[in-house]
Amino acid sequence: MKYVGIQTQQSRNNVRSLFLLCLFPCLVVGLTYLFCFLLHYLSMSDDQTDMSVVILYTNDMFLHVVPYVIGGVLIWFLIAYFANTSIIRSATGAIPLERKDNKRVYNLVENLCMSQGMKMPKINVIDDDSLNAFASGIDERTYTVTLSRGIIDKLNDEELEGVIAHELTHIRNHDVRLLIISIVFVGIFSMIAQICMRWVYYSSWAPRRRDEKGNGVIVVMLLALLVAAIGYLFATLMRFAISRKREYLADAGAAEMTRNPRALASALRKISADPDIEAVNRADVAQLFIQHPGKQAMGFLDSLNGLFATHPPIEKRIQILEQF
């Protein structure tokens, strides 16, 4: 696959990041209005339903509620955005790797960065025998390349250099910043959906008198769950809008950086045999890795999962690299 070029890819990812940042508040506002509308519409009996009245009450409630919703989501986003490094490190169990801990890895990263005029990112390691790696961060202060213990021990220098170059290309192309934004957005809706599901469950089975007020609480939570599910679906689709081509471009960038595409192809073949990092059980974090670290479905489920996968088939990536 032809490499698009660093400036072009950076520009594309910056535009996509801006698009997501603009679309997300619009989605939140729209779903807040939908919740207000459904709440008033379903609370009225059939003989009392008057759309003009429903819209009037909806508009009034929306104007009172939306500032709190936007404020809460904004605070949540800022915390998640600027604390993403510690959140990801906690989710993966990664720990910092210094030069004294492994000069081989540190020198490989440093030499590649020097050849590209890049600032040296932080290096983290996951204490797992499986083979996987990812890049993360939003700026030069937080950019990090994380490697599993297995990928360090089981790849030779050329293969490991190819993997590191792939992750450095993600950083150079600003892929990581775009992914962090999408992860935060999807995470917000995922959390809302989980909260609503728990509230609905406990409201339905809690040992208390089932009066009209109690039923009203359940209706409100069901509506909140519905709106959260819709928001989560749209936010997930926004994440899928981030083209899987970024992996092909990172492979091509690594081949260009190392002048050795077959080394990365060999590394990917070894990674595909054992990419499962046990500590990683979150789908949002999993999309950062060079290969999805979770267990893969089989048969029909595998085909269905492929439609929504954040990574292209690793066999196809290997085939393209071997054709360079």
C-alpha positions in Angstrom: 0.0 0.0 0.0 1.3 3.4 -1.0 2.2 5.6 2.0 0.1 8.7 2.0 2.7 11.0 3.5 3.2 12.4 7.0 1.8 15.9 6.4 -1.3 14.6 4.6 -2.1 12.0 7.3 -1.5 14.4 10.1 -3.9 16.9 8.4 -6.6 14.2 8.0 -6.4 13.1 11.6 -6.5 16.7 12.8 -9.6 17.3 10.8 -11.2 14.1 12.0 -10.4 15.0 15.6 -12.0 18.5 15.2 -15.0 16.8 13.6 -15.5 14.5 16.5 -15.1 17.3 19.0 -17.8 19.3 17.2 -20.1 16.3 16.6 -20.0 15.0 20.1 -21.7 18.0 21.9 -24.3 18.1 19.1 -25.0 14.4 19.8 -25.3 15.0 23.6 -27.6 18.0 23.1 -29.8 16.1 20.6 -30.1 13.1 22.9 -30.9 15.3 25.9 -33.8 16.9 23.9 -35.0 13.4 22.9 -35.1 12.3 26.5 -37.1 15.4 27.5 -39.5 14.8 24.7 -40.1 11.1 25.4 -40.5 11.8 29.1 -43.3 14.2 28.5 -44.9 12.3 25.7 -45.1 9.0 27.6 -46.3 10.7 30.8 -49.5 11.9 29.0 -52.5 9.7 28.5 -53.9 9.0 25.1 -56.8 11.4 25.4 -54.5 14.2 26.7 -51.8 13.9 24.1 -51.3 17.3 22.4 -48.1 17.6 20.5 -48.0 21.4 20.9 -48.2 21.0 24.7 -45.6 18.2 24.7 -43.2 20.3 22.7 -43.8 23.3 24.9 -43.0 21.4 28.1 -40.1 19.6 26.4 -38.5 23.0 25.4 -38.9 24.3 28.9 -37.4 21.2 30.5 -34.6 21.1 27.9 -33.5 24.7 28.5 -33.3 24.0 32.3 -31.5 20.6 32.0 -29.1 21.0 29.1 -26.6 23.4 30.9 -26.1 20.8 33.6 -25.7 18.0 31.1 -23.2 19.9 29.0 -21.3 21.0 32.1 -21.2 17.4 33.5 -20.1 15.9 30.3 -17.4 18.6 29.7 -15.9 18.0 33.2 -16.0 14.3 32.6 -14.3 14.7 29.2 -11.6 17.0 30.5 -10.7 14.6 33.3 -10.6 11.6 31.0 -8.8 13.4 28.2 -6.0 14.8 30.4 -5.8 11.7 32.7 -5.8 9.2 29.8 -2.2 8.2 30.3 -2.7 7.0 33.9 -6.1 5.5 33.0 -4.6 3.4 30.2 -1.6 2.4 32.3 -4.0 1.3 35.0 -6.2 -0.6 32.5 -3.2 -2.5 31.0 -1.1 -2.9 34.1 1.9 -1.2 32.3 4.9 0.0 34.2 7.7 2.4 33.1 10.8 1.0 31.4 14.1 2.9 31.9 17.3 2.5 30.0 18.9 0.7 32.9 16.1 -1.8 32.8 16.5 -2.8 29.2 19.2 -1.1 27.1 18.3 -3.1 24.0 14.7 -1.8 23.8 15.6 1.7 24.9 18.3 2.0 22.2 16.0 0.7 19.5 13.4 3.4 20.3 16.0 6.1 20.7 17.8 5.3 17.4 14.5 5.3 15.4 13.5 8.6 17.0 16.8 10.1 16.1 16.5 9.0 12.5 13.1 10.7 12.2 13.9 13.8 14.3 11.2 12.8 16.8 11.3 13.4 20.5 11.8 10.2 22.5 8.5 8.9 23.9 8.1 7.2 27.2 8.5 3.4 27.2 6.2 1.2 29.2 6.2 -2.6 29.6 3.3 -5.0 30.4 4.4 -8.0 32.3 2.7 -10.6 30.1 4.2 -13.4 28.0 1.9 -12.7 25.1 3.0 -10.6 22.1 1.5 -7.1 21.7 2.3 -3.4 21.7 0.6 0.0 21.4 1.2 3.7 21.4 -0.8 6.3 23.4 -0.7 9.9 24.5 -2.0 13.3 23.3 1.2 15.4 23.0 5.0 15.1 23.3 4.7 15.1 27.1 2.5 12.1 27.2 3.4 10.1 24.1 4.2 6.5 25.2 5.2 3.3 23.5 4.1 0.2 25.5 5.4 -3.3 24.8 4.6 -6.6 26.4 7.3 -8.6 28.0 6.6 -11.4 25.5 7.1 -9.3 22.5 10.4 -8.0 23.9 11.7 -11.5 24.7 10.4 -13.4 21.6 11.2 -11.0 18.7 14.7 -10.5 17.3 16.1 -7.0 17.0 14.8 -6.4 13.4 11.3 -7.6 14.2 11.1 -5.6 17.4 12.4 -2.5 15.6 9.6 -2.9 13.0 7.0 -3.1 15.8 8.4 0.0 17.5 8.5 1.9 14.1 4.9 1.0 13.6 3.9 2.5 17.0 6.1 5.6 16.4 4.3 6.1 13.1 1.0 6.1 14.9 2.4 8.9 17.1 3.9 10.8 14.2 0.6 10.6 12.3 -1.4 11.8 15.3 -3.4 8.5 15.2 -3.1 8.2 19.0 -4.6 11.6 19.7 -7.6 10.8 17.5 -8.1 7.4 19.1 -7.9 8.9 22.6 -10.7 11.3 21.7 -12.9 8.5 20.3 -12.2 6.3 23.4 -13.3 9.1 25.7 -16.5 9.7 23.8 -17.4 6.0 23.6 -16.5 5.6 27.3 -18.9 8.4 28.4 -21.9 6.8 26.7 -20.8 3.3 27.8 -20.7 4.5 31.4 -24.1 6.2 31.1 -25.6 3.0 29.6 -24.2 0.9 32.5 -25.5 3.3 35.1 -28.9 3.3 33.6 -29.0 -0.5 33.3 -28.1 -0.9 37.0 -30.7 1.6 38.0 -33.4 -0.1 36.0 -32.5 -3.5 37.4 -32.5 -2.4 41.0 -35.6 -0.3 40.6 -37.5 -3.2 39.1 -36.5 -5.7 41.8 -36.0 -3.6 44.9 -38.4 -4.7 47.8 -40.6 -1.7 48.0 -44.2 -0.7 47.4 -44.9 -0.5 43.6 -46.8 2.8 43.6 -47.3 5.3 40.8 -44.2 7.2 41.9 -42.1 4.0 41.8 -43.3 3.2 38.3 -42.5 6.7 37.2 -38.9 6.2 38.4 -38.6 3.1 36.3 -40.0 4.8 33.3 -37.5 7.6 33.6 -34.6 5.2 33.9 -35.8 3.1 31.0 -35.9 6.3 28.9 -32.4 7.3 30.1 -31.2 3.8 29.2 -32.8 4.0 25.7 -31.2 7.4 25.1 -27.8 6.2 26.5 -28.0 3.2 24.2 -28.7 5.3 21.2 -25.8 7.7 22.1 -23.5 4.8 22.7 -24.4 3.4 19.2 -23.7 6.7 17.5 -20.5 7.2 19.4 -19.3 3.7 18.5 -20.1 4.5 14.8 -18.1 7.7 15.2 -15.2 5.5 16.4 -15.6 3.2 13.4 -15.5 6.2 11.2 -11.8 6.4 12.1 -10.6 4.4 9.1 -8.9 1.0 9.6 -6.5 2.3 7.0 -4.5 3.8 9.8 -3.0 0.4 10.5 -2.0 -0.1 6.9 -0.5 3.4 6.9 1.4 2.7 10.2 2.7 -0.5 8.6 3.8 1.4 5.5 5.4 4.1 7.7 7.3 1.5 9.6 8.5 -0.1 6.4 9.7 3.3 5.2 11.3 4.1 8.6 13.3 0.8 8.9 13.7 -0.1 5.2 12.8 -3.6 6.2 9.1 -4.5 5.6 9.6 -8.2 5.9 10.9 -7.9 9.5 7.5 -6.3 10.5 5.7 -8.9 8.5 7.5 -11.6 10.4 6.8 -9.8 13.7 3.1 -9.6 12.9 3.0 -13.3 12.1 4.4 -14.1 15.5 2.1 -11.6 17.2 -1.0 -13.2 15.5 -0.2 -16.5 17.2 -0.5 -15.1 20.7 -1.7 -11.5 21.1 -4.0 -12.0 24.1 -2.9 -9.8 27.0 -4.8 -11.1 30.0 -4.9 -7.8 31.9 -6.8 -6.1 29.0 -10.5 -6.7 29.1 -11.8 -3.3 27.8 -12.7 -2.9 24.2 -11.9 0.8 24.1 -8.3 0.2 25.2 -7.9 -2.9 23.1 -8.2 -0.8 19.9 -4.9 0.9 20.7 -2.9 -2.4 20.3 -1.1 -3.4 17.1 -3.4 -6.5 17.1 -6.6 -6.8 19.1 -5.5 -8.5 22.4 -8.9 -10.2 23.2 -10.1 -13.6 22.3 -11.6 -13.7 18.8 -15.0 -15.1 17.9 -15.4 -18.1 15.6 -17.6 -18.8 12.6 -20.5 -16.5 12.0 -19.7 -14.4 15.0 -16.2 -13.9 13.6 -17.6 -12.6 10.3 -20.0 -10.3 12.1 -17.2 -9.0 14.3 -15.1 -8.3 11.2 -17.7 -5.7 10.1 -17.1 -3.7 13.3 -13.4 -4.5 13.9 -11.1 -1.6 14.6 -8.2 -3.5 13.0 -7.9 -5.0 9.5 -7.1 -8.7 9.1 -3.5 -9.3 10.2 -3.1 -11.8 7.3 -3.8 -9.1 4.8 -1.4 -6.7 6.5 1.3 -9.4 6.3 0.6 -10.0 2.6 0.9 -6.3 1.8 4.2 -5.9 3.7 5.7 -9.0 1.9 4.8 -7.3 -1.5 6.9 -4.2 -0.7 
